[in-house]
């Protein structure tokens, strides 16, 4: 929760700003430039990941260690800083950024495109919350699928220091996984992520849209 709150806040606000900078149409029902729509989503993902990456690293460490090693989120940062150095707070950052480009770009592009198509076939009527949930779920499913191998690489590199496994570079990690686990090793847990990711992204997109529309009416 400590990670997802700032991550989501930065991502959605950054997406709105990048759409404005890139001059992407924001009104539902108007045609958008597909390339700019994808780019705005990718840049939003890069922005949010850059600012919140140490929290993502801490989450990964807490998930694979015993409580005796890290008693709290704060202790994760303290131990990494003292024992490994401050640069290790961004260990695995490269695969994260490479992976978030197709993930965020695909997610936002899919969601915005489905909303636009809905408006075109419904005479400009905005989609109701149920349709927004479905569109968000599809966006999450496609986004997860497009970047999952890099997500595996990211988690392996983030936790290599505490698991004792030598995952130091993107290419080296990919080769080690394929050599020891086969290509299927790059997709471990994907089916569960399809379920979890689709629900999470669907709720996230829907909540953001509804709250944004509500705030616009109030203001």
C-alpha positions as CSV (number, residue, x, y, z in Angstrom):
1,X,0.0,0.0,0.0
2,X,2.9,2.3,0.8
3,X,4.1,1.8,-2.8
4,X,0.8,1.7,-4.8
5,X,-0.7,4.9,-3.4
6,X,2.1,7.2,-4.7
7,X,2.7,5.0,-7.7
8,X,-0.9,5.2,-8.9
9,X,-1.2,8.9,-8.0
10,X,1.9,9.8,-10.0
11,X,1.0,7.5,-12.9
12,X,-2.4,8.9,-13.5
13,X,-1.5,12.5,-13.0
14,X,1.6,12.1,-15.2
15,X,-0.6,10.5,-17.9
16,X,-2.9,13.5,-18.0
17,X,0.1,15.8,-18.2
18,X,1.8,13.8,-20.9
19,X,-1.4,13.7,-22.9
20,X,-1.5,17.5,-22.7
21,X,2.2,17.9,-23.6
22,X,1.8,15.5,-26.6
23,X,-1.5,17.1,-27.6
24,X,-3.4,13.9,-27.3
25,X,-7.2,14.5,-27.4
26,X,-8.7,13.8,-24.0
27,X,-12.4,14.1,-24.8
28,X,-14.1,10.7,-25.2
29,X,-15.5,10.1,-28.6
30,X,-12.7,12.0,-30.5
31,X,-10.2,10.2,-32.5
32,X,-6.7,10.0,-31.0
33,X,-3.3,9.5,-32.5
34,X,-2.4,5.8,-31.6
35,X,1.3,6.5,-31.4
36,X,0.9,9.5,-29.1
37,X,-1.6,7.6,-27.0
38,X,0.8,4.7,-26.5
39,X,3.7,7.1,-25.8
40,X,1.8,9.1,-23.2
41,X,1.0,5.8,-21.4
42,X,4.6,4.7,-21.5
43,X,6.0,8.0,-20.3
44,X,3.5,7.9,-17.4
45,X,4.7,4.5,-16.4
46,X,8.3,5.6,-16.6
47,X,7.6,8.7,-14.5
48,X,5.8,6.8,-11.7
49,X,8.3,3.9,-11.7
50,X,11.3,6.3,-11.4
51,X,9.9,8.1,-8.4
52,X,8.7,5.0,-6.5
53,X,11.2,2.3,-7.5
54,X,12.9,2.0,-4.0
55,X,9.4,1.1,-2.6
56,X,9.0,-1.6,-5.3
57,X,12.4,-3.0,-4.4
58,X,11.5,-3.0,-0.7
59,X,8.3,-4.8,-1.4
60,X,10.2,-7.5,-3.3
61,X,12.7,-8.0,-0.5
62,X,10.0,-8.3,2.1
63,X,8.2,-10.9,0.1
64,X,11.1,-13.3,-0.1
65,X,12.7,-12.9,3.4
66,X,11.9,-14.0,6.9
67,X,10.6,-11.4,9.3
68,X,13.9,-11.6,11.3
69,X,15.8,-10.1,8.4
70,X,13.6,-7.1,7.8
71,X,11.2,-6.1,10.7
72,X,9.8,-3.1,8.8
73,X,9.7,-1.3,5.6
74,X,12.0,1.4,7.1
75,X,14.5,-1.3,8.1
76,X,14.7,-2.5,4.5
77,X,16.0,0.9,3.3
78,X,18.4,1.2,6.3
79,X,20.0,-2.2,5.7
80,X,20.3,-1.8,2.0
81,X,21.8,1.7,2.4
82,X,24.3,0.5,5.1
83,X,25.2,-3.0,3.8
84,X,24.9,-2.7,0.0
85,X,25.1,1.0,-0.7
86,X,22.6,3.6,-1.8
87,X,22.8,2.6,-5.5
88,X,21.3,-0.8,-4.7
89,X,18.0,1.0,-3.9
90,X,17.7,1.0,-7.7
91,X,18.9,-2.5,-8.4
92,X,16.8,-4.0,-11.2
93,X,15.8,-0.5,-12.3
94,X,16.8,-1.1,-16.0
95,X,14.5,-4.1,-16.6
96,X,11.7,-2.3,-14.8
97,X,11.9,0.7,-17.1
98,X,12.2,-1.5,-20.2
99,X,9.3,-3.5,-19.1
100,X,7.1,-0.6,-18.0
101,X,7.2,0.9,-21.5
102,X,5.2,-1.9,-23.2
103,X,3.2,-2.5,-20.0
104,X,2.0,1.0,-19.3
105,X,1.9,2.0,-23.0
106,X,-0.3,-1.1,-23.9
107,X,-2.5,-0.6,-20.9
108,X,-3.4,3.0,-21.4
109,X,-3.5,2.6,-25.2
110,X,-6.0,-0.3,-25.0
111,X,-8.2,1.4,-22.4
112,X,-8.3,4.7,-24.3
113,X,-8.9,3.0,-27.6
114,X,-11.8,0.8,-26.2
115,X,-13.4,3.9,-24.7
116,X,-13.2,5.7,-28.0
117,X,-14.6,2.8,-30.0
118,X,-17.5,2.5,-27.5
119,X,-18.2,6.2,-28.0
120,X,-18.2,5.9,-31.8
121,X,-20.7,3.0,-31.7
122,X,-22.9,4.6,-29.0
123,X,-23.3,8.1,-30.6
124,X,-20.9,9.7,-28.2
125,X,-22.3,8.3,-25.0
126,X,-19.6,7.6,-22.4
127,X,-19.2,4.0,-21.2
128,X,-20.9,3.1,-17.9
129,X,-18.8,1.8,-15.0
130,X,-19.4,-1.9,-16.0
131,X,-17.9,-1.3,-19.5
132,X,-15.0,0.7,-18.0
133,X,-14.3,-2.3,-15.8
134,X,-14.3,-4.6,-18.8
135,X,-12.1,-2.3,-20.8
136,X,-9.7,-1.9,-17.9
137,X,-9.5,-5.6,-17.4
138,X,-8.6,-6.2,-21.1
139,X,-6.0,-3.4,-20.8
140,X,-4.5,-5.1,-17.8
141,X,-4.4,-8.5,-19.4
142,X,-2.7,-7.3,-22.5
143,X,-0.3,-5.0,-20.6
144,X,0.8,-7.9,-18.3
145,X,1.3,-10.2,-21.2
146,X,3.4,-7.7,-23.2
147,X,6.0,-7.3,-20.4
148,X,5.9,-10.3,-18.2
149,X,9.4,-11.8,-18.9
150,X,11.0,-8.5,-17.9
151,X,8.9,-8.5,-14.8
152,X,10.4,-11.9,-13.9
153,X,13.9,-10.5,-14.6
154,X,13.1,-7.5,-12.4
155,X,12.0,-9.6,-9.4
156,X,15.0,-11.9,-9.7
157,X,17.5,-9.0,-9.8
158,X,15.7,-7.2,-6.9
159,X,16.0,-10.2,-4.6
160,X,19.3,-11.6,-5.8
161,X,21.2,-10.1,-2.9
162,X,19.1,-11.9,-0.3
163,X,18.5,-15.2,-2.2
164,X,22.2,-15.6,-3.0
165,X,21.5,-16.1,-6.7
166,X,23.8,-14.3,-9.2
167,X,21.4,-12.2,-11.1
168,X,23.3,-9.0,-12.0
169,X,22.4,-8.0,-15.6
170,X,19.3,-8.3,-17.8
171,X,20.9,-10.5,-20.4
172,X,22.6,-12.7,-17.8
173,X,19.4,-13.2,-15.9
174,X,17.5,-14.1,-19.1
175,X,20.2,-16.6,-20.1
176,X,20.3,-18.2,-16.6
177,X,16.5,-18.6,-16.4
178,X,16.2,-20.1,-19.9
179,X,19.2,-22.4,-19.3
180,X,17.9,-23.7,-16.0
181,X,14.1,-23.4,-16.3
182,X,13.5,-23.2,-20.1
183,X,11.4,-20.6,-21.8
184,X,8.5,-21.4,-19.6
185,X,10.5,-20.0,-16.7
186,X,10.0,-16.5,-18.2
187,X,6.3,-16.9,-17.8
188,X,6.0,-18.5,-14.3
189,X,2.9,-17.1,-12.6
190,X,1.5,-15.4,-15.7
191,X,-1.9,-17.1,-15.4
192,X,-2.4,-15.9,-11.8
193,X,-1.3,-12.4,-12.9
194,X,-3.9,-12.5,-15.7
195,X,-6.6,-12.8,-13.0
196,X,-5.0,-10.4,-10.4
197,X,-3.8,-7.9,-13.0
198,X,-7.1,-7.7,-14.9
199,X,-9.1,-7.1,-11.7
200,X,-6.7,-4.6,-10.3
201,X,-6.2,-2.6,-13.5
202,X,-10.0,-2.7,-14.2
203,X,-10.8,-1.3,-10.8
204,X,-8.0,1.2,-11.0
205,X,-9.0,2.7,-14.4
206,X,-12.7,2.8,-13.5
207,X,-12.1,4.4,-10.1
208,X,-9.8,7.1,-11.7
209,X,-12.3,7.9,-14.4
210,X,-15.3,8.1,-12.1
211,X,-13.5,10.2,-9.5
212,X,-12.1,12.5,-12.3
213,X,-15.5,13.1,-13.7
214,X,-16.9,13.7,-10.3
215,X,-14.2,16.3,-9.5
216,X,-14.8,18.0,-12.8
217,X,-18.5,18.4,-12.0
218,X,-17.7,19.7,-8.5
219,X,-15.1,22.2,-9.7
